[in-house]
Amino acid sequence: MIRTRHVGDDAMKILEDAPFEIILNPENAQPQREWVLKHLADPEVLGACIMHSQPSDKVDKEFLDACNPNLKVISTFSVGYGKSVFIQF
């Protein structure tokens, strides 16, 4: 699972205890768009938790085209309902 930002110590502890590897953006800032797309393309990445308000994490055609076929879930860390994205496959 990729995480594009640190989400606080309590949430990160839960993620660290989960039975899967977390690939965390090494910067304490918005990642480069290329970093996000590269990890989405990795066939071992099954999930992504993104910060929807960051331009690097914008869910658009480029983002979706980069996703590997094994990716099962994309979640956003955001507030409100105006940023919801619904995709039918």
N, C-alpha and C positions, 0 to 999 in steps of 0.2 A: 504494500500500500504506500502510495506517495502522500506526503503532507507538504503543502507549500509554505506553511508557517507553523511556528511553535504556537500551541493553543492553550498554554498555561500549564503549570506544574501538575495539577490534579488530573487534567485530561491526558496529559502526556504520560503520566504514570499508568493510567488505564491502558493506553495504547501500547506502552512498553511491555505490559504483562500479557498482552494478547498473543495468540499462537501464530503470529505472522510477522514478517520483517517490515519495519517502517523505514522508508527512505525519506529523510527529512531534509528540506532545503537547508544547506549549511549556513546560509546568511540569516541574520535576524532582520530581514527586510524582504521586500517583494523579490521573488526569484526572476531570473531572466526567462523570457518566454521560451527560448530554446531549451532550457533545463526542463521545463514542464513538458514540452512536446517530446523530448527525448525519453523521458521516463514513461510517458503514456504509451509510447511505442514498444517498450520492453515487454515481451510476451510473458514474463513472470509477474508483472504488475497486474493484480486482479481488482484493485480499487484505488480511488483517488479522493482525497478530501482537500478541497480547494477553498480559497478565500475569494468569493465571487466578485468582490469590489476591486480586486487587483486586475489591472489590464493584462498581466501575464496569465491570468486564470480565466479569461473570458471564454465562455463556451460558445464557440462559433464553428463554422465549417472547418477551418484549419485545425481547431482543437479536436473535433470529432473525427476528422480524417486521420489524425495522428494516433488515435486510440487503437491498441492492439485488439485482436478478436477475442482474447481471453478476459478482457476487462469486464467486470460484472456490475460495478457500482461507481457512481460519481456523486459525492455529497458536497454540499457547499456549507461554509461557515459564514453565514450572513444573517441579516435581520430583515424583517418585513416580508412582503409577498410580491413585490413588484419585480423581483429578480428571478422568479421561478422560470425554469426551462423544462418543457415537457417534450420528450422526443419519442416518436413511435417508430418501432423497428418492424 
